[in-house]
Amino acid sequence: MTEAAELPQAPEEARTVFGEFFPEAVRYAELLADAGVKRGLIGPREVPRLWERHLLNCAVLSEVVPEQVTVCDVGSGAGLPGIPLALVRPDLKITLLEPLLRRTNFLQEVVELLGLDHVTVVRGRAEEMLGTLPAVHVVTARAVAPLDRLAGWGVPLLRPYGEMLALKGDTAQEELDGARAALSKLGVVETSVLQVGQGIVDPLSTVVRVEVGESPGGVRFAAKRAKAARAGRARRRR
């Protein structure tokens, strides 16, 4: 029996969440259960719980993403949470940022198969993208790194007054408390822990929201940002 055959039927909540894009969500689940497992992007033990633990858990992040903004999904991996978010929110312009080639190949295939014209796949490390990628309103991440390290990668990619939304587990508040000093140095002005997915997922999905002021990345990245801006202007004049 193949891993794809072990994929359970989509729960009724998936029809509610994904709406008209439910068929695309089913296709994505099938791709994760088959090619995703074969390529080592997701563990075979995750297949029976793909809907509840992964697709729906990520899709409900849309509850706290503003309308018609730009999003960068850092360390996108197999496309979580970026692709479920894209299926739920066609109003967003989403960049899936991932350093590993085998993962970006998979992501590009998924984006093309599902017809996600508002999604772009970029291969690279977040810490190397300053000045290369346009700054975004929202950075998302799931199971990438501890919050202090994740913020060091994601926060500098934000526009002024943007926010990072990180899907975390039961220790979210503890992790946030331990990262406050690092977050302050990165220009973070507001933090909160939110729970989303009422009536859709159980347990609820936990999101750490990190909001920045006018200087994303703080003093540490101000010089890098200015240098990147000058380099960009120079390239445009050529």
MIGU-385901 format. One record per residue (C-alpha): y negated, x negated, z negated. Coordinates in Angstrom, 1 decimal, padded with zeros to 4 digits. Each point is the difference from the previous one (the first is absolute). Layout:
REM residues N
      v      u      w
      Y      X      Z
...
REM end
This chain:
REM residues 238
      v      u      w
  000.0  000.0  000.0
 -003.4 -001.4  000.9
 -002.9 -000.1 -002.4
 -001.9  002.4  002.2
  002.8  002.6 -000.6
 -000.6 -000.2 -003.7
 -003.6  001.1  000.2
 -000.3  003.3 -001.8
 -001.6  003.0  001.5
 -003.7  000.1 -000.4
 -001.1  002.1 -003.1
 -002.1  003.0  000.5
 -003.0 -001.8 -001.6
  000.0 -002.4  003.0
 -000.7  002.9  002.4
 -002.9  001.0 -002.2
 -001.4 -003.5 -000.3
  000.4 -001.1  003.6
 -000.7  003.3  001.7
 -000.1 -000.2  003.8
  001.0 -003.7 -000.3
  003.3  000.8 -001.8
  002.1 -000.9  003.1
 -001.7 -003.4  000.1
  000.7 -000.4 -003.7
  003.7  000.7  000.5
  000.1 -002.5  002.8
 -001.7 -002.6 -002.2
  002.6  000.6 -002.7
  002.8 -000.4  002.5
 -001.5 -003.3  001.2
 -000.3 -001.3 -003.6
  003.6  001.1 -000.8
  001.4 -001.7  003.2
 -002.1 -002.9  001.4
 -001.9 -000.4 -003.3
  003.3 -000.7 -001.8
  001.5 -002.2  002.8
 -003.1 -002.2  000.1
 -000.2 -000.4 -003.8
 -003.2  002.0 -000.4
  001.4  002.5 -002.4
  003.1 -000.2 -002.2
  003.0  002.2  001.0
  000.1  001.5 -003.5
 -003.5  001.4  000.7
  001.2  002.2  002.9
  001.2  003.0 -002.1
 -003.4  000.1 -001.8
 -002.3 -000.8  003.0
 -001.8  003.3  000.0
 -000.8  000.4 -003.7
 -000.4 -003.7 -001.0
 -001.7 -001.3  003.1
 -001.4  002.4  002.6
 -001.2  002.8 -002.3
 -001.0 -002.5 -002.7
 -002.3 -001.7  002.5
 -001.2  003.1  001.9
 -001.6  001.5 -003.1
 -002.3 -002.9 -000.2
 -002.0  001.9  002.6
 -001.3  002.2 -002.9
 -002.4 -002.7 -001.1
 -000.9 -001.5  003.4
 -003.4  001.2  001.3
 -000.3  001.6  003.4
 -000.6 -001.9  003.2
 -000.1 -003.5 -001.5
  001.6 -003.4  001.0
  003.0 -001.1 -001.9
  001.9 -003.4 -000.2
  003.5  000.2 -001.3
  000.6 -003.5 -001.5
  003.5 -001.4  000.1
  001.1  003.1  001.9
  003.7 -001.1  000.3
  002.0  002.8  001.4
 -003.2  002.1  000.3
 -000.3  001.3 -003.6
 -002.4  001.6 -000.8
 -001.8 -000.5  003.3
  002.2  002.0  002.4
  000.6  003.1 -002.3
 -003.8  000.0 -000.6
 -000.7 -000.2  003.7
  002.4  003.0  000.7
 -001.8  002.1 -002.6
 -003.5 -001.1  000.9
 -000.8 -000.4  003.7
 -003.7 -000.1 -000.9
  000.4 -003.5 -001.4
 -000.1 -003.3  002.0
  002.8 -002.1 -001.6
  000.8 -003.7  000.3
  003.5 -001.1 -001.1
 -000.4 -003.6 -001.1
  003.3 -002.0 -000.4
  000.7 -003.7  000.3
  003.6  000.0  001.0
  000.9  000.3  003.7
  003.2  002.0 -000.3
 -002.0  002.6 -002.0
 -002.9  000.1  002.3
  002.4  000.5  002.9
  001.6  002.9 -001.8
 -003.4  001.5 -000.8
 -001.2 -000.3  003.6
  003.1  001.8  001.2
 -000.4  002.8 -002.5
 -003.7  000.4  000.9
  000.8  000.3  003.7
  003.0  002.3 -000.5
 -001.9  002.4 -002.2
 -003.1 -000.1  002.1
 -002.3 -001.1 -002.8
 -003.1 -000.8  002.1
 -002.1 -000.3 -003.1
  002.1 -002.9 -001.5
 -000.2 -003.7  000.9
  002.5 -002.6 -001.1
 -001.4 -003.5 -000.8
  002.1 -003.0 -000.9
 -001.6 -002.2 -002.7
 -000.6 -000.6 -003.7
 -002.7  002.0 -001.7
 -001.5 -003.2 -001.5
 -000.6 -001.3  003.6
 -001.5  003.1  001.4
 -003.6 -000.2 -001.4
 -002.2 -000.1  003.1
  002.9  000.7  002.3
  000.5  003.7 -000.8
 -002.9  002.4 -000.3
 -000.6  001.0 -003.6
  001.5  003.3 -000.9
 -000.8  002.9 -002.3
  003.5  000.1 -001.7
  002.7 -002.6 -000.6
  003.5  001.3 -000.8
  003.1 -001.8 -001.4
  003.4  000.7 -001.4
  002.4 -002.4 -001.7
 -001.9 -003.0  001.3
 -001.0 -002.0 -003.1
 -001.4  000.2 -003.5
 -003.4  001.7 -000.1
 -002.1 -003.1 -000.7
  001.6 -001.9  002.9
 -000.1  003.1  002.3
 -003.7  000.5 -000.7
 -000.7 -003.6  001.0
  001.5  000.8  003.4
 -001.1  003.5  000.5
 -003.5  000.4 -001.6
 -001.7 -002.5  002.3
  001.0  002.1  003.0
 -002.0  003.0 -001.2
 -003.4  001.1  001.1
 -002.7  000.3 -002.7
  000.9  002.9 -002.4
  003.5  000.2  001.5
  003.2  000.5 -002.1
  003.5 -001.4 -000.3
  002.8  002.5 -000.6
  003.2 -001.6 -001.3
  003.2  002.0 -000.6
  001.4 -001.2 -003.2
  002.7  001.0 -002.5
  000.2  000.9 -003.7
 -001.8 -003.1 -001.1
 -003.1  000.6  002.1
 -002.4  000.3 -002.9
  001.4 -003.1 -001.7
 -000.3 -001.9  003.3
 -003.6  001.2  000.4
 -000.9 -001.0 -003.5
  001.4 -003.5  000.6
 -001.9 -000.4  003.2
 -003.5  001.0 -001.1
 -001.5 -003.5 -000.2
  001.3 -000.9  003.4
 -001.3  003.3  001.4
 -003.5 -000.5 -001.5
 -000.3 -003.4  001.8
  000.9  001.7  003.3
 -003.0  002.4 -000.3
  002.0  003.0 -001.2
 -002.3  002.5 -001.8
  002.4  002.9 -000.7
  003.7  000.5 -000.6
  002.3  002.9 -000.7
  003.7  001.0  000.0
  000.7  003.3  001.9
  003.1  002.1  000.4
  000.6  001.8  003.3
  002.6  002.2  001.6
  000.1  003.0 -002.3
  002.6  002.4  001.2
  001.2 -002.5  002.6
  001.6 -003.0 -001.8
  001.5 -000.4 -003.4
 -000.9 -002.2 -001.7
 -003.6  000.0  001.3
 -001.2 -003.0  002.0
 -002.2 -002.3 -002.0
 -003.0 -001.6  001.7
 -002.3 -002.7 -001.3
 -003.5  000.5  001.4
 -002.3 -003.0  000.1
 -003.6  000.6  001.2
 -002.4 -002.8  001.0
 -003.8 -000.2  000.0
 -002.2 -001.6  002.6
  001.9 -003.4  000.0
  003.7  000.5  000.7
  001.8 -003.1 -001.2
 -002.9 -001.0 -002.2
 -001.8 -003.4  000.0
  003.2 -001.7  000.8
  000.1  001.5  003.5
 -003.7  000.3  000.7
 -000.3 -003.4  001.7
  003.3  000.7  002.0
 -001.4  003.3  001.1
 -003.3 -001.4  001.2
  001.8 -002.9  001.8
  002.3  002.5  001.7
 -002.9  002.1  001.1
 -001.8 -003.0  001.5
  003.1 -001.0  001.8
  000.4  003.6  001.4
 -003.6  000.0  001.3
  000.5 -003.4  001.6
  003.1  001.3  001.8
 -001.8  003.0  001.3
 -002.8 -002.1  001.4
  002.4 -002.1  002.1
REM end
